[in-house]
Amino acid sequence: MTEGDRQMPEPTHVVGIGASAGGLEAIQGIFQNMPINTGMSFVVVQHLSPDFNSLMREVLSRWTSLPVLEAESGMRLAANIIYLMPPKSEIVVVESCLLLKERDPQAPFSLPIDHFFRSLAQDLGGRSIAVVLSGTGSDGSRGVVDIHTAGGLVIAQNEETAKFFGMPRSAIETGVVDFALAPEDIPLAIEQYAADPPIADITDSLHAATSEQPNLQHILTRLRDAYGLDFGYYKLSTVVRRVERRMLMQELTHIADYIAHIDSHPDELELLYRDLLIGVTTFFRDRHAYEQLATKGIRSLIDNAEENSEVRVWVAGCATGEEAYSLAILFKEQLALYEKQVRIRLFATDVNQEFLDTASAGIYSEESLSEVIPSRIELYFRRDARGFRVSPELRESIVFARHNLTKDPPFTKIDLISCRNLLIYLQPHIQTKILSLFHFGLRTNGLLFLGASESTSELSDEFETLDTHWKLYEKKRDVRIAADKRWRSMTPNRSTQPNGLPSVSNKTTPFNDPLLLSTYDVLLESVMPPSLLISEEGSLLHTFGDAGKYLQTEHGRTTIDVYQRLVGDLRISVAAAVRKALNSESQVTYTGVAVDQSDSQELLDISALPIRDNRRGVHGVLVQFQPSHAAQHSPSPATLRSDNLSAEQVLALETELRFTKENLQATIEELESSNEELQAANEELVASNEELQSTNEELHSVNEELYTVNAEHQSKITELSELTRDMDNLLHSTEVHTVFLDSEMRIRKFTPKVADTFSFLPQDVGRRIDTFSHSIEVAELADRIEHVICTGEPFEQEVRIRDNGWFLLRILPYLDPEDVTTTRRSVLLTLVDITSLRQALEELEQSVKQRDRFLAMLSHELRNPLSTILNATHVLCSSNDDSSNEHAAKVIQRQSTHMSTLLDDLLDVSRVSQGKIQLQKHPFELQHAVKVAVEAVTTRYQKRRQQIHTHLPTSSVWIHGSEPRILQVITNLLTNASKYSPYDSFIDLSMETEDNEVIVSVRDHGVGIAKEHLEKVFELFEQADRTLDRADGGLGVGLTLVKSLVGLHGGSVAVTSDGEGKGSVFSFRLPTCEPDESAEVNECEPPTNAGIQKIVLVEDSVDASRMLAFLLEDAGFEVSTAPNGEQGLELIKQNQPEAAIIDIGLPGLSGYDVAKRLRADSSHHQPFLVALTGYGQPADRTNALSAGFDEHLVKPVDPDLLTRILGGRPT
């Protein structure tokens, strides 16, 4: 303690304030209304995040002028100061000092408010005040019980003002909350409570029960009559605190008013009774105490127990059973360490039946198990809907019974008695009485387990201390201890407070002032004659003056009988005087009694003055010895000469002896009669005992059979429980809608999924399913279920559930192999979601339809040019007319070109859809591409007598992209417009710029597009139903290709139409860019090579080889041919041509291999290599160039393009 701590005033009370979510405003309301000179300390305990620093100190300082400190370990509590618990810590109070400990981050949950309240109750008792404010959970609900039991005040925030009522509700449900108030009203309640004088822990008595004014004894009498429990055995301070609390809650100021309130409100007596009961208990309270009990106590009991013997345990004052179950768990754990077979019989008793009912049920909340380690919870508790239930094995080891320690006989032959934190509430002589009963019930070397604040007190000589700190004792010997038969309640010699209750102040009074008591001793020593204070039983209670000279010195065994210790003739004189004084209840004096001293004789006057304490009912006699001459000046009520003493004594003894003989004779006769009756009863008992032994043997046999059957049942129950849990988990986790119905269509079980379809609730189990409405679109569902119940024939149908898609409904019979004769069966109704399957099926059907349409179009589009080509070949073969042959050749050329275009479009669409197309982008002028596209379709437009009206901007518009692909887009749009426009019509082609974008539009005046087809026009294989020329229809891939290519350039497409017959407008947008003169390249012009004369053609198809050779020879080239790769390689090496045209897919040696070998052989001339193949994807071109080819061409090849690549016609 620092010097500053010594100077700070001690608090009269300590207020613990617990808060969590929503508690900040409540704390503000308290301290804004709290006076600054209450003399109390305030400790605020909150649920704080460990990841952030708390700003509570700064915030709270704005609301109050009281000093606000963050608590530090070792800080001493002082009055009128607010202490805050820091983050990541837990706080307790010990000897008025705050102690901090770091919170365990691995702990499953923390209860800092409970921990602080418990320490507050233990340290400050009745000076503690608990306030529970807004918050979720139940933290604080256990600590307030300790505060209440210690005599402190408990306040909770009311529901109307709490943002979160979880914590206040949990505290209120304990039944110990004194007030439920708004935060601004709490300071006034605390002030009023603290204004009463402090209550000390003393055990003085009450007003006399016979007082005419109502007092506390009246209430205690009513409690005893109503509940059979005498709270007069409690310490006065405990009772007064509880009564004052109830008076404060009822706003009453005098005990008489409170008694009147009890008369008019009978339930108030019940509330007071509950308030007075001691029910504070938790699992493994003081964990270290139980550890010491296990190692020092339980193990020794098991070690000393014989095989197949029984260890008997008694938990006295078990309350709601937590302590009893804790001990049972300890015994089971210790027994598991031994191979010895020892039975544990545990008796748990309490005076309150409600406590016992709770203990017998064995159901506890999760919070009450906070001090139990997880492994014990898993082993000895089972979770259910109401909380945690103790396991059957643990419950069966304990017998709960009602028992009153103050009046019921104790259990006997006990090995361990546990009575913790009960004796401290009782008066000392009742504690001694109960301890003597415990001593009687224990075996020799039996153990006694008490609370941390309790001890064996007056019986310490009969117990050996095994653990001083945790109060574990062992019985030394088996002797009978004489217990005080006069059980006293609270005695009535105390002054009263203004409210009519006994005063229990511990302030120094004139009657216990040590100086005043010493003064009395001096006065008695100097004034009072030698005297002896003797009890009515003849025991010496006190000596005054030098009266000890009339007592003999004892040798050997001592005695408290004063008559055996008096010297000489004083024995007879004093005994006669005391007897006569007690009988007459008046003073008796004998004069002239001779007493022999060591060398002389002394004459004494002996006076016997009866003394009675009416309040306690205690009798005694004060015997005074005075010299004989002093008696002449002090007349006494009854003065006798000593010479008459012997005759009177003899007469009294004879009378007493005669009376004793008569009583003895009557007693002997009664004993003889009773002995005969006992002998008869003994014979009957012997016969009954034999019958009971026979019955016991039969019961033992039956018990063994029942035990076997019970074990089998337990095994079956375990299996069924596991199956039930598995089934419940399956039902709750499955996505299938399932209902189990019995033979009467009553619901047995159902999954959560099906509950929405039928609007089931958990309580609907047992109701008929036909009483529920459902959203399944099926006719007569109940009749179909009934049909399956009666016939056993399964039912299956695809059904639709409103707003929930398609499901497969199945109603299946619930088969029972053991009951094949039943006519009605249970059924199982399931609904399997097939919505996605139906959608996939519909999409598949639509895809099949599109495939069929595409195949029909492809067949049509390919058959027309093939038919034309075939007709042209017949003309060539049969006609000798050169003009007819020329016309036929042009037809073949035109139709072949059309087929090639169809194949190119299909390949482009496939590449785009698979993301395999690669664009070679560069800046180019869009007007140039438009002009080229117009030139490309001019021939088609001329044939159809159609015109193109172009509207182009005067300034150049540049875009960044692939010019051939944009050219393809414009060509496709112009071709599409021509196809769906009539002959002799015109098409508008326009271009305009807008916000760094260029818009190209193609408007036709053709068939138009129906409104419902506008969204599908860009889909693959989609075409209008009606065209002007089906023979020129195409495959329906052109617009799909347009949309894809524009999208690859970062643009978008659009289509509008006013309806069928009103034409349509197709447009696309592309981002513009700055012109780049250096990048202006015409991709349409292939590179050329000059100086080529000799060519080797390697082609495995004879017809293709011959036709291409004719074309090249006609162009002026010298051509040699080879049918495969090996011959082609040799021919190239021999002829040394300037160029070689090689097919890739050759038999044997492929075209790639031919190119690689030529490039690897540096001894020969390296020709210009051209790959000619039907594989035209970008990867094929890359592979050809990598193998050594200089150019890659795709069949069918354009002869003019091939000629330009080879450098033009040779000269």
Secondary structure in CASP SS format (residue, H / E / C, confidence):
PFRMAT SS
TARGET T0000
AUTHOR 0000-0000-0000
METHOD secondary structure of the structure
MODEL  1
M C 1.00
T C 1.00
E H 1.00
G H 1.00
D H 1.00
R H 1.00
Q H 1.00
M C 1.00
P C 1.00
E C 1.00
P C 1.00
T C 1.00
H C 1.00
V E 1.00
V E 1.00
G E 1.00
I E 1.00
G E 1.00
A E 1.00
S C 1.00
A C 1.00
G C 1.00
G H 1.00
L H 1.00
E H 1.00
A H 1.00
I H 1.00
Q H 1.00
G H 1.00
I H 1.00
F H 1.00
Q H 1.00
N C 1.00
M C 1.00
P C 1.00
I C 1.00
N C 1.00
T C 1.00
G C 1.00
M C 1.00
S E 1.00
F E 1.00
V E 1.00
V E 1.00
V E 1.00
Q E 1.00
H C 1.00
L C 1.00
S C 1.00
P C 1.00
D C 1.00
F C 1.00
N C 1.00
S C 1.00
L C 1.00
M H 1.00
R H 1.00
E H 1.00
V H 1.00
L H 1.00
S H 1.00
R C 1.00
W C 1.00
T C 1.00
S C 1.00
L C 1.00
P C 1.00
V E 1.00
L E 1.00
E E 1.00
A C 1.00
E C 1.00
S C 1.00
G C 1.00
M E 1.00
R E 1.00
L C 1.00
A C 1.00
A C 1.00
N C 1.00
I E 1.00
I E 1.00
Y E 1.00
L E 1.00
M C 1.00
P C 1.00
P C 1.00
K C 1.00
S E 1.00
E E 1.00
I E 1.00
V E 1.00
V E 1.00
V E 1.00
E C 1.00
S C 1.00
C E 1.00
L E 1.00
L E 1.00
L E 1.00
K E 1.00
E E 1.00
R C 1.00
D C 1.00
P C 1.00
Q C 1.00
A C 1.00
P C 1.00
F C 1.00
S C 1.00
L C 1.00
P H 1.00
I H 1.00
D H 1.00
H H 1.00
F H 1.00
F H 1.00
R H 1.00
S H 1.00
L H 1.00
A H 1.00
Q H 1.00
D H 1.00
L H 1.00
G H 1.00
G H 1.00
R H 1.00
S E 1.00
I E 1.00
A E 1.00
V E 1.00
V E 1.00
L C 1.00
S C 1.00
G C 1.00
T C 1.00
G C 1.00
S C 1.00
D C 1.00
G C 1.00
S C 1.00
R C 1.00
G H 1.00
V H 1.00
V H 1.00
D H 1.00
I H 1.00
H H 1.00
T H 1.00
A C 1.00
G C 1.00
G C 1.00
L E 1.00
V E 1.00
I E 1.00
A E 1.00
Q E 1.00
N C 1.00
E C 1.00
E C 1.00
T C 1.00
A C 1.00
K C 1.00
F C 1.00
F C 1.00
G H 1.00
M H 1.00
P H 1.00
R H 1.00
S H 1.00
A H 1.00
I H 1.00
E H 1.00
T C 1.00
G C 1.00
V C 1.00
V C 1.00
D C 1.00
F E 1.00
A E 1.00
L E 1.00
A C 1.00
P H 1.00
E H 1.00
D H 1.00
I H 1.00
P H 1.00
L H 1.00
A H 1.00
I H 1.00
E H 1.00
Q H 1.00
Y H 1.00
A H 1.00
A H 1.00
D C 1.00
P C 1.00
P C 1.00
I C 1.00
A C 1.00
D C 1.00
I C 1.00
T C 1.00
D C 1.00
S C 1.00
L C 1.00
H C 1.00
A C 1.00
A C 1.00
T C 1.00
S C 1.00
E C 1.00
Q C 1.00
P C 1.00
N C 1.00
L H 1.00
Q H 1.00
H H 1.00
I H 1.00
L H 1.00
T H 1.00
R H 1.00
L H 1.00
R H 1.00
D H 1.00
A H 1.00
Y H 1.00
G C 1.00
L C 1.00
D C 1.00
F H 1.00
G H 1.00
Y H 1.00
Y E 1.00
K C 1.00
L H 1.00
S H 1.00
T H 1.00
V H 1.00
V H 1.00
R H 1.00
R H 1.00
V H 1.00
E H 1.00
R H 1.00
R H 1.00
M H 1.00
L H 1.00
M H 1.00
Q C 1.00
E C 1.00
L C 1.00
T C 1.00
H C 1.00
I H 1.00
A H 1.00
D H 1.00
Y H 1.00
I H 1.00
A H 1.00
H H 1.00
I H 1.00
D H 1.00
S H 1.00
H C 1.00
P H 1.00
D H 1.00
E H 1.00
L H 1.00
E H 1.00
L H 1.00
L H 1.00
Y H 1.00
R H 1.00
D H 1.00
L H 1.00
L C 1.00
I C 1.00
G C 1.00
V C 1.00
T C 1.00
T C 1.00
F C 1.00
F C 1.00
R C 1.00
D C 1.00
R H 1.00
H H 1.00
A H 1.00
Y H 1.00
E H 1.00
Q H 1.00
L H 1.00
A H 1.00
T H 1.00
K H 1.00
G H 1.00
I H 1.00
R H 1.00
S H 1.00
L H 1.00
I H 1.00
D H 1.00
N H 1.00
A C 1.00
E C 1.00
E C 1.00
N C 1.00
S C 1.00
E E 1.00
V E 1.00
R E 1.00
V E 1.00
W E 1.00
V E 1.00
A E 1.00
G C 1.00
C C 1.00
A C 1.00
T C 1.00
G C 1.00
E H 1.00
E H 1.00
A H 1.00
Y H 1.00
S H 1.00
L H 1.00
A H 1.00
I H 1.00
L H 1.00
F H 1.00
K H 1.00
E H 1.00
Q H 1.00
L H 1.00
A C 1.00
L C 1.00
Y C 1.00
E C 1.00
K C 1.00
Q C 1.00
V C 1.00
R E 1.00
I E 1.00
R E 1.00
L E 1.00
F E 1.00
A E 1.00
T E 1.00
D E 1.00
V C 1.00
N C 1.00
Q H 1.00
E H 1.00
F H 1.00
L H 1.00
D H 1.00
T H 1.00
A H 1.00
S H 1.00
A H 1.00
G C 1.00
I E 1.00
Y E 1.00
S C 1.00
E C 1.00
E H 1.00
S H 1.00
L H 1.00
S C 1.00
E C 1.00
V C 1.00
I C 1.00
P H 1.00
S H 1.00
R H 1.00
I H 1.00
E H 1.00
L H 1.00
Y H 1.00
F E 1.00
R E 1.00
R E 1.00
D E 1.00
A C 1.00
R C 1.00
G E 1.00
F E 1.00
R E 1.00
V E 1.00
S C 1.00
P H 1.00
E H 1.00
L H 1.00
R H 1.00
E H 1.00
S C 1.00
I E 1.00
V E 1.00
F E 1.00
A E 1.00
R E 1.00
H C 1.00
N C 1.00
L C 1.00
T C 1.00
K C 1.00
D C 1.00
P C 1.00
P C 1.00
F C 1.00
T C 1.00
K C 1.00
I E 1.00
D E 1.00
L E 1.00
I E 1.00
S E 1.00
C E 1.00
R C 1.00
N C 1.00
L C 1.00
L H 1.00
I H 1.00
Y H 1.00
L E 1.00
Q C 1.00
P H 1.00
H H 1.00
I H 1.00
Q H 1.00
T H 1.00
K H 1.00
I H 1.00
L H 1.00
S H 1.00
L H 1.00
F H 1.00
H H 1.00
F H 1.00
G H 1.00
L E 1.00
R E 1.00
T E 1.00
N E 1.00
G E 1.00
L E 1.00
L E 1.00
F E 1.00
L E 1.00
G C 1.00
A C 1.00
S C 1.00
E C 1.00
S C 1.00
T C 1.00
S H 1.00
E H 1.00
L H 1.00
S H 1.00
D H 1.00
E H 1.00
F E 1.00
E E 1.00
T E 1.00
L E 1.00
D E 1.00
T C 1.00
H C 1.00
W C 1.00
K C 1.00
L E 1.00
Y E 1.00
E E 1.00
K E 1.00
K C 1.00
R C 1.00
D C 1.00
V C 1.00
R C 1.00
I C 1.00
A C 1.00
A C 1.00
D C 1.00
K C 1.00
R C 1.00
W C 1.00
R C 1.00
S C 1.00
M C 1.00
T C 1.00
P C 1.00
N C 1.00
R C 1.00
S C 1.00
T E 1.00
Q C 1.00
P C 1.00
N C 1.00
G C 1.00
L C 1.00
P E 1.00
S C 1.00
V C 1.00
S C 1.00
N C 1.00
K C 1.00
T C 1.00
T C 1.00
P C 1.00
F C 1.00
N C 1.00
D C 1.00
P H 1.00
L H 1.00
L H 1.00
L H 1.00
S H 1.00
T H 1.00
Y H 1.00
D H 1.00
V H 1.00
L H 1.00
L H 1.00
E H 1.00
S H 1.00
V H 1.00
M C 1.00
P C 1.00
P C 1.00
S E 1.00
L E 1.00
L E 1.00
I E 1.00
S E 1.00
E C 1.00
E C 1.00
G C 1.00
S E 1.00
L E 1.00
L E 1.00
H E 1.00
T E 1.00
F E 1.00
G C 1.00
D C 1.00
A H 1.00
G H 1.00
K H 1.00
Y H 1.00
L E 1.00
Q C 1.00
T C 1.00
E C 1.00
H C 1.00
G C 1.00
R C 1.00
T C 1.00
T C 1.00
I C 1.00
D E 1.00
V H 1.00
Y H 1.00
Q H 1.00
R H 1.00
L E 1.00
V C 1.00
G C 1.00
D C 1.00
L H 1.00
R H 1.00
I H 1.00
S H 1.00
V H 1.00
A H 1.00
A H 1.00
A H 1.00
V H 1.00
R H 1.00
K H 1.00
A H 1.00
L H 1.00
N H 1.00
S H 1.00
E C 1.00
S C 1.00
Q C 1.00
V E 1.00
T E 1.00
Y E 1.00
T E 1.00
G E 1.00
V E 1.00
A E 1.00
V E 1.00
D E 1.00
Q C 1.00
S C 1.00
D C 1.00
S C 1.00
Q E 1.00
E E 1.00
L E 1.00
L E 1.00
D E 1.00
I E 1.00
S E 1.00
A E 1.00
L E 1.00
P E 1.00
I E 1.00
R E 1.00
D E 1.00
N C 1.00
R C 1.00
R C 1.00
G C 1.00
V E 1.00
H E 1.00
G E 1.00
V E 1.00
L E 1.00
V E 1.00
Q E 1.00
F E 1.00
Q E 1.00
P E 1.00
S H 1.00
H H 1.00
A H 1.00
A H 1.00
Q H 1.00
H H 1.00
S C 1.00
P C 1.00
S C 1.00
P C 1.00
A C 1.00
T E 1.00
L E 1.00
R E 1.00
S H 1.00
D H 1.00
N H 1.00
L H 1.00
S H 1.00
A H 1.00
E H 1.00
Q H 1.00
V H 1.00
L H 1.00
A H 1.00
L H 1.00
E H 1.00
T H 1.00
E H 1.00
L H 1.00
R H 1.00
F H 1.00
T H 1.00
K H 1.00
E H 1.00
N H 1.00
L H 1.00
Q H 1.00
A H 1.00
T H 1.00
I H 1.00
E H 1.00
E H 1.00
L H 1.00
E H 1.00
S H 1.00
S H 1.00
N H 1.00
E H 1.00
E H 1.00
L H 1.00
Q H 1.00
A H 1.00
A H 1.00
N H 1.00
E H 1.00
E H 1.00
L H 1.00
V H 1.00
A H 1.00
S H 1.00
N H 1.00
E H 1.00
E H 1.00
L H 1.00
Q H 1.00
S H 1.00
T H 1.00
N H 1.00
E H 1.00
E H 1.00
L H 1.00
H H 1.00
S H 1.00
V H 1.00
N H 1.00
E H 1.00
E H 1.00
L H 1.00
Y H 1.00
T H 1.00
V H 1.00
N H 1.00
A H 1.00
E H 1.00
H H 1.00
Q H 1.00
S H 1.00
K H 1.00
I H 1.00
T H 1.00
E H 1.00
L H 1.00
S H 1.00
E H 1.00
L H 1.00
T H 1.00
R H 1.00
D H 1.00
M H 1.00
D H 1.00
N H 1.00
L H 1.00
L H 1.00
H H 1.00
S H 1.00
T C 1.00
E C 1.00
V C 1.00
H E 1.00
T E 1.00
V E 1.00
F E 1.00
L E 1.00
D C 1.00
S C 1.00
E C 1.00
M C 1.00
R E 1.00
I E 1.00
R E 1.00
K E 1.00
F E 1.00
T C 1.00
P H 1.00
K H 1.00
V H 1.00
A H 1.00
D H 1.00
T H 1.00
F H 1.00
S C 1.00
F C 1.00
L C 1.00
P H 1.00
Q H 1.00
D H 1.00
V C 1.00
G C 1.00
R C 1.00
R E 1.00
I H 1.00
D H 1.00
T H 1.00
F C 1.00
S C 1.00
H C 1.00
S C 1.00
I E 1.00
E E 1.00
V C 1.00
A C 1.00
E C 1.00
L H 1.00
A H 1.00
D H 1.00
R H 1.00
I H 1.00
E H 1.00
H H 1.00
V H 1.00
I H 1.00
C H 1.00
T H 1.00
G C 1.00
E C 1.00
P C 1.00
F E 1.00
E E 1.00
Q E 1.00
E E 1.00
V E 1.00
R E 1.00
I E 1.00
R C 1.00
D C 1.00
N C 1.00
G E 1.00
W E 1.00
F E 1.00
L E 1.00
L E 1.00
R E 1.00
I E 1.00
L E 1.00
P E 1.00
Y E 1.00
L C 1.00
D C 1.00
P C 1.00
E C 1.00
D C 1.00
V C 1.00
T C 1.00
T C 1.00
T C 1.00
R C 1.00
R C 1.00
S E 1.00
V E 1.00
L E 1.00
L E 1.00
T E 1.00
L E 1.00
V E 1.00
D E 1.00
I C 1.00
T H 1.00
S H 1.00
L H 1.00
R H 1.00
Q H 1.00
A H 1.00
L H 1.00
E H 1.00
E H 1.00
L H 1.00
E H 1.00
Q H 1.00
S H 1.00
V H 1.00
K H 1.00
Q H 1.00
R H 1.00
D H 1.00
R H 1.00
F H 1.00
L H 1.00
A H 1.00
M H 1.00
L H 1.00
S H 1.00
H H 1.00
E H 1.00
L H 1.00
R H 1.00
N H 1.00
P H 1.00
L H 1.00
S H 1.00
T H 1.00
I H 1.00
L H 1.00
N H 1.00
A H 1.00
T H 1.00
H H 1.00
V H 1.00
L H 1.00
C H 1.00
S H 1.00
S C 1.00
N C 1.00
D C 1.00
D H 1.00
S H 1.00
S H 1.00
N H 1.00
E H 1.00
H H 1.00
A H 1.00
A H 1.00
K H 1.00
V H 1.00
I H 1.00
Q H 1.00
R H 1.00
Q H 1.00
S H 1.00
T H 1.00
H H 1.00
M H 1.00
S H 1.00
T H 1.00
L H 1.00
L H 1.00
D H 1.00
D H 1.00
L H 1.00
L H 1.00
D H 1.00
V H 1.00
S H 1.00
R H 1.00
V H 1.00
S H 1.00
Q H 1.00
G C 1.00
K C 1.00
I C 1.00
Q C 1.00
L C 1.00
Q C 1.00
K C 1.00
H E 1.00
P E 1.00
F E 1.00
E E 1.00
L H 1.00
Q H 1.00
H H 1.00
A H 1.00
V H 1.00
K H 1.00
V H 1.00
A H 1.00
V H 1.00
E H 1.00
A H 1.00
V H 1.00
T H 1.00
T H 1.00
R H 1.00
Y H 1.00
Q H 1.00
K H 1.00
R C 1.00
R C 1.00
Q C 1.00
Q E 1.00
I E 1.00
H E 1.00
T E 1.00
H E 1.00
L C 1.00
P C 1.00
T C 1.00
S C 1.00
S C 1.00
V C 1.00
W E 1.00
I E 1.00
H E 1.00
G E 1.00
S C 1.00
E H 1.00
P H 1.00
R H 1.00
I H 1.00
L H 1.00
Q H 1.00
V H 1.00
I H 1.00
T H 1.00
N H 1.00
L H 1.00
L H 1.00
T H 1.00
N H 1.00
A H 1.00
S H 1.00
K H 1.00
Y C 1.00
S C 1.00
P C 1.00
Y C 1.00
D C 1.00
S C 1.00
F E 1.00
I E 1.00
D E 1.00
L E 1.00
S E 1.00
M E 1.00
E E 1.00
T E 1.00
E C 1.00
D C 1.00
N C 1.00
E E 1.00
V E 1.00
I E 1.00
V E 1.00
S E 1.00
V E 1.00
R E 1.00
D E 1.00
H C 1.00
G C 1.00
V C 1.00
G C 1.00
I C 1.00
A C 1.00
K H 1.00
E H 1.00
H H 1.00
L H 1.00
E H 1.00
K H 1.00
V C 1.00
F C 1.00
E C 1.00
L C 1.00
F C 1.00
E C 1.00
Q C 1.00
A C 1.00
D C 1.00
R C 1.00
T C 1.00
L C 1.00
D C 1.00
R H 1.00
A H 1.00
D H 1.00
G C 1.00
G C 1.00
L C 1.00
G C 1.00
V C 1.00
G H 1.00
L H 1.00
T H 1.00
L H 1.00
V H 1.00
K H 1.00
S H 1.00
L H 1.00
V H 1.00
G H 1.00
L H 1.00
H C 1.00
G C 1.00
G C 1.00
S E 1.00
V E 1.00
A E 1.00
V E 1.00
T E 1.00
S E 1.00
D C 1.00
G C 1.00
E C 1.00
G C 1.00
K C 1.00
G C 1.00
S E 1.00
V E 1.00
F E 1.00
S E 1.00
F E 1.00
R E 1.00
L E 1.00
P E 1.00
T E 1.00
C C 1.00
E C 1.00
P C 1.00
D C 1.00
E H 1.00
S H 1.00
A H 1.00
E C 1.00
V C 1.00
N C 1.00
E C 1.00
C C 1.00
E C 1.00
P C 1.00
P C 1.00
T C 1.00
N C 1.00
A C 1.00
G C 1.00
I C 1.00
Q C 1.00
K E 1.00
I E 1.00
V E 1.00
L E 1.00
V E 1.00
E C 1.00
D C 1.00
S C 1.00
V H 1.00
D H 1.00
A H 1.00
S H 1.00
R H 1.00
M H 1.00
L H 1.00
A H 1.00
F H 1.00
L H 1.00
L H 1.00
E H 1.00
D H 1.00
A C 1.00
G C 1.00
F C 1.00
E E 1.00
V E 1.00
S E 1.00
T E 1.00
A E 1.00
P C 1.00
N C 1.00
G H 1.00
E H 1.00
Q H 1.00
G H 1.00
L H 1.00
E H 1.00
L H 1.00
I H 1.00
K H 1.00
Q H 1.00
N H 1.00
Q C 1.00
P C 1.00
E C 1.00
A E 1.00
A E 1.00
I E 1.00
I E 1.00
D E 1.00
I C 1.00
G C 1.00
L C 1.00
P C 1.00
G C 1.00
L C 1.00
S C 1.00
G H 1.00
Y H 1.00
D H 1.00
V H 1.00
A H 1.00
K H 1.00
R H 1.00
L H 1.00
R H 1.00
A H 1.00
D C 1.00
S C 1.00
S C 1.00
H C 1.00
H C 1.00
Q C 1.00
P C 1.00
F E 1.00
L E 1.00
V E 1.00
A E 1.00
L E 1.00
T E 1.00
G C 1.00
Y C 1.00
G C 1.00
Q C 1.00
P H 1.00
A H 1.00
D H 1.00
R H 1.00
T H 1.00
N H 1.00
A H 1.00
L H 1.00
S H 1.00
A H 1.00
G C 1.00
F C 1.00
D C 1.00
E E 1.00
H E 1.00
L E 1.00
V E 1.00
K C 1.00
P C 1.00
V C 1.00
D C 1.00
P H 1.00
D H 1.00
L H 1.00
L H 1.00
T H 1.00
R H 1.00
I H 1.00
L C 1.00
G C 1.00
G C 1.00
R C 1.00
P C 1.00
T C 1.00
END
